[in-house]
Every structure is written in C-alpha cells, then in structure tokens.
Amino acid sequence: MNHRQLSLLAGTSYWIIFFAAIFANFFMLERIKADPLGTVQQAHTMVRAGIIAFMVTVVFDVIVAWALYVLFKDHPLSLPGMLFRMMHAAIMAVAVFALPIALEQSTADGILAQVHIFDTTWLIGLFFFGIHLLFLARILGRPRLIAIFLAIAGLMYIVDTCAHFVLPNYADHAEVFLMLVAIPSIFGEMALAVWLLVRGGK
C-alpha cells in the first residue's frame, strides 16, 4: 500500500472507532450504569451490540496502529508508538471480557461490579494510549496545531489515570478531569482523522 492508501485506511478506521465507541459508551454502558438490572434484562440485545461495538474498536485500533507505523516507519519513535497503542488495544480486549459476564448477573450490584472491572481495566489501557499520543504528536510534527492537541490529550490521559489511583477523592474532581481529557482528545484525534483523509500521505 502506498502512503495515500495507508492514510485513508487510518483515517477511515479512526471514524469507525469514533462511532462504535460513541454507541458502546453512551447508548449502552451509560444506560447500564443508570439502570443496571432493567437494561440487562429488557435491552440485552442492545447490550450485546454494545459489546460487539467495543470489540470493533479494538480491531480498528490495531489497524490504526499498524497503518500509522507503516506511514511513519522512518521515524525512530514510530515503533514504540505503535507498541503502546497495541498495548492499549490488548488491555481493552481483556476489559471487554467483563461485559458478557455482566449479562449473567441477576442483581444490580453484580452487574455494576462487572462494569467497574471493565472501566478500571480500560482506564489502565488509556494510560498507555496517552503515551502513544505523546509519541504520535512528536512523530507527526505538522500540522502543528493537531500535534499540540494530541500531546495535551496524551498527557491528560496519563494524568487522569494516575489521578484515579492516587486521589482518594477523585470523584469530587471527576468532571474537571473529564473535560481536561475530552476537549484536547476530541479536537486532536478528530482533526487528525480528517487530516488523514484529506491531506495525509500526499
């Protein structure tokens, strides 16, 4: 594959990840947290679709990692950047195991316990994803604004994961940390996805 084809593949895969993650997170996972027993018992088809959506994000995360590695393989940070994203994908795949088990639970506490395992495992994976974004920002270089947003997002992922485990009162600051992670991540990664489709590889 030439550079333009790799760029299109990475950009398209990014958008698939975005839409699959939005469905899995906001239409499935948040609904379970709001009404664990009702959702699992009455909307189990949606839950199963959400689990598949998370699996899809893992598949395309690997594709993005590989495509970006080949696209920027001449850069010395390309290999470690790919490996850290692969680590995130592998940990995410392990995290998904908790969700089918949640479907087997008969109490709200049992369901939420499995969701908590998923969230905590995924949170650890995001630490490594943050490192990947720091490397990617350095590898990309230009457009500079996108690289800056990616670097800030990567740093915030790392800080947020550490804060979860270090701060006993993290819940009191959760909304602030969410904004610190979400804003640069949305701007940086969505801009990168658009750039890959429009300009990447040219």
Backbone torsions as a table, in degrees:
resi	resn	phi	psi	omega
1	MET	NA	138.6	177.1
2	ASN	-82.0	175.0	-175.7
3	HIS	-61.8	-37.9	-179.1
4	ARG	-66.5	-42.0	178.6
5	GLN	-65.1	-40.5	177.1
6	LEU	-63.2	-40.8	179.2
7	SER	-64.2	-43.6	177.8
8	LEU	-63.9	-39.6	178.2
9	LEU	-63.1	-46.0	180.0
10	ALA	-64.5	-44.1	-179.3
11	GLY	-64.7	-44.3	177.9
12	THR	-63.3	-42.3	179.3
13	SER	-62.6	-38.1	177.8
14	TYR	-59.2	-45.0	-178.7
15	TRP	-68.1	-35.6	175.2
16	ILE	-62.1	-42.2	177.5
17	ILE	-60.4	-45.4	-179.0
18	PHE	-57.1	-52.2	-174.9
19	PHE	-69.3	-39.0	177.9
20	ALA	-65.0	-40.9	-179.3
21	ALA	-68.8	-38.1	177.7
22	ILE	-61.8	-45.7	179.0
23	PHE	-63.6	-48.4	-175.9
24	ALA	-64.6	-39.7	-177.3
25	ASN	-78.6	-56.2	-168.4
26	PHE	-89.6	-23.8	178.7
27	PHE	-98.7	-22.5	-179.3
28	MET	-111.9	-60.8	-171.8
29	LEU	-64.6	-45.8	-179.5
30	GLU	-65.9	-32.2	177.5
31	ARG	-68.1	-38.1	176.3
32	ILE	-63.2	-43.0	-179.0
33	LYS	-64.4	-34.0	-179.6
34	ALA	-76.0	-35.9	-178.4
35	ASP	-147.4	78.4	-172.9
36	PRO	-56.0	-57.4	-173.6
37	LEU	-68.8	-44.0	-179.6
38	GLY	-62.0	-42.0	-179.0
39	THR	-66.5	-46.8	-178.1
40	VAL	-65.8	-36.8	-176.4
41	GLN	-84.0	-35.1	-172.8
42	GLN	-105.3	-18.6	-179.4
43	ALA	-129.1	40.4	-175.5
44	HIS	-65.4	-26.9	177.5
45	THR	-65.0	-41.1	177.5
46	MET	-65.7	-38.5	178.5
47	VAL	-62.2	-44.5	179.5
48	ARG	-63.9	-38.6	176.9
49	ALA	-64.7	-37.2	177.8
50	GLY	-65.5	-38.1	177.2
51	ILE	-62.7	-43.9	177.7
52	ILE	-63.0	-38.9	178.7
53	ALA	-61.2	-40.8	176.2
54	PHE	-63.1	-39.5	177.8
55	MET	-63.6	-37.1	177.8
56	VAL	-63.3	-40.5	178.6
57	THR	-61.5	-35.7	178.9
58	VAL	-65.6	-45.1	-179.3
59	VAL	-59.3	-48.5	-176.1
60	PHE	-77.5	-20.9	171.8
61	ASP	-63.3	-41.5	177.7
62	VAL	-65.2	-41.0	179.1
63	ILE	-62.4	-44.2	178.3
64	VAL	-61.7	-44.3	-179.9
65	ALA	-58.3	-45.8	-179.3
66	TRP	-67.2	-45.4	-177.2
67	ALA	-63.1	-42.4	179.1
68	LEU	-66.9	-35.9	178.2
69	TYR	-62.9	-47.5	-179.0
70	VAL	-68.0	-37.6	-178.8
71	LEU	-63.2	-37.6	-177.0
72	PHE	-117.3	31.3	-171.5
73	LYS	-64.8	-18.3	178.3
74	ASP	-76.3	-13.7	179.1
75	HIS	-84.0	135.1	-176.7
76	PRO	-64.2	-19.9	179.8
77	LEU	-92.3	-1.7	-176.6
78	SER	-63.3	-43.9	-179.3
79	LEU	-65.8	-52.8	177.5
80	PRO	-60.8	-33.6	176.9
81	GLY	-61.4	-43.9	177.4
82	MET	-63.7	-43.4	-176.7
83	LEU	-63.7	-39.0	178.6
84	PHE	-67.7	-35.7	176.6
85	ARG	-70.2	-36.5	175.8
86	MET	-62.4	-39.0	176.8
87	MET	-60.9	-43.1	177.3
88	HIS	-60.5	-45.0	-179.1
89	ALA	-63.2	-42.0	-180.0
90	ALA	-64.1	-43.1	179.6
91	ILE	-67.0	-38.2	177.0
92	MET	-61.9	-41.0	178.4
93	ALA	-61.0	-40.5	177.5
94	VAL	-65.9	-40.7	-179.3
95	ALA	-59.2	-37.9	-177.1
96	VAL	-61.1	-25.0	179.7
97	PHE	-55.7	-30.2	-176.6
98	ALA	-69.8	-26.9	-173.1
99	LEU	-72.6	-43.2	174.0
100	PRO	-61.4	-32.3	177.9
101	ILE	-66.3	-32.8	177.2
102	ALA	-60.7	-33.5	179.2
103	LEU	-65.8	-22.1	-178.1
104	GLU	-88.1	-7.6	-177.0
105	GLN	-79.9	149.2	-178.0
106	SER	-112.0	1.5	178.0
107	THR	-128.9	155.0	179.2
108	ALA	-62.3	-40.4	-180.0
109	ASP	-63.3	-39.3	179.0
110	GLY	-65.3	-40.3	179.0
111	ILE	-66.2	-47.2	-178.3
112	LEU	-65.4	-29.9	177.5
113	ALA	-63.9	-41.1	179.0
114	GLN	-69.9	-38.2	176.6
115	VAL	-63.3	-38.7	177.9
116	HIS	-63.8	-39.6	176.3
117	ILE	-61.9	-43.8	177.9
118	PHE	-59.6	-50.5	-177.4
119	ASP	-60.2	-44.0	-177.1
120	THR	-67.1	-42.2	179.3
121	THR	-65.2	-44.1	178.9
122	TRP	-62.9	-38.2	178.7
123	LEU	-58.5	-41.2	177.0
124	ILE	-63.5	-41.4	177.8
125	GLY	-61.3	-35.7	-179.2
126	LEU	-67.3	-23.7	174.1
127	PHE	-59.9	-46.8	180.0
128	PHE	-72.0	-31.9	175.9
129	PHE	-63.9	-37.4	176.9
130	GLY	-60.7	-41.3	177.1
131	ILE	-63.1	-41.1	177.0
132	HIS	-57.3	-44.7	-179.1
133	LEU	-64.5	-35.8	176.4
134	LEU	-62.6	-44.8	177.0
135	PHE	-63.8	-42.9	-178.0
136	LEU	-62.8	-38.7	178.1
137	ALA	-61.4	-41.2	179.3
138	ARG	-68.8	-39.8	-179.6
139	ILE	-66.9	-44.7	-175.0
140	LEU	-65.9	-51.4	178.9
141	GLY	71.1	-60.4	179.1
142	ARG	-130.5	147.0	-3.9
143	PRO	-58.6	133.0	-172.2
144	ARG	-63.4	-38.5	-178.5
145	LEU	-63.1	-40.9	177.6
146	ILE	-64.2	-43.4	179.8
147	ALA	-60.8	-39.3	179.5
148	ILE	-64.9	-45.3	178.8
149	PHE	-63.2	-39.1	178.5
150	LEU	-63.9	-41.4	179.7
151	ALA	-64.9	-43.1	178.5
152	ILE	-64.1	-43.2	179.3
153	ALA	-61.5	-44.2	179.0
154	GLY	-59.7	-44.7	179.1
155	LEU	-63.1	-40.6	-178.8
156	MET	-68.3	-35.6	175.0
157	TYR	-60.5	-43.9	-179.6
158	ILE	-65.3	-46.5	-179.4
159	VAL	-63.1	-42.6	-178.3
160	ASP	-63.7	-44.1	178.7
161	THR	-61.5	-46.1	179.6
162	CYS	-63.2	-39.1	-179.2
163	ALA	-63.6	-37.1	177.3
164	HIS	-55.3	-40.3	-173.7
165	PHE	-92.8	-20.0	-175.7
166	VAL	-96.2	-40.0	-175.6
167	LEU	-87.9	116.4	178.2
168	PRO	-66.9	-23.3	179.6
169	ASN	-108.2	35.1	-177.8
170	TYR	-54.4	-38.8	-177.0
171	ALA	-56.7	-30.2	179.8
172	ASP	-68.9	-21.6	-177.3
173	HIS	-116.4	10.5	-172.6
174	ALA	-58.4	-42.0	-177.8
175	GLU	-65.0	-38.1	178.8
176	VAL	-64.6	-46.5	179.3
177	PHE	-63.3	-38.1	178.9
178	LEU	-60.3	-43.7	178.4
179	MET	-65.8	-40.3	-179.4
180	LEU	-63.3	-31.9	178.4
181	VAL	-83.8	-48.3	-169.9
182	ALA	-67.0	-44.2	-173.2
183	ILE	-62.9	-54.9	179.2
184	PRO	-67.5	-30.5	-179.8
185	SER	-67.3	-46.4	179.8
186	ILE	-62.5	-49.2	-179.2
187	PHE	-64.0	-46.5	-176.3
188	GLY	-68.1	-51.0	-174.5
189	GLU	-74.2	-38.1	177.4
190	MET	-67.9	-38.6	177.1
191	ALA	-64.4	-39.4	177.6
192	LEU	-63.1	-42.8	179.6
193	ALA	-60.9	-42.4	178.1
194	VAL	-65.8	-44.6	-179.9
195	TRP	-60.5	-40.8	179.7
196	LEU	-62.0	-39.7	-179.1
197	LEU	-73.9	-35.8	-173.1
198	VAL	-92.5	-44.2	-170.7
199	ARG	-119.8	-23.2	-173.4
200	GLY	-58.0	137.7	176.6
201	GLY	82.1	-5.2	-179.1
202	LYS	-85.9	NA	NA
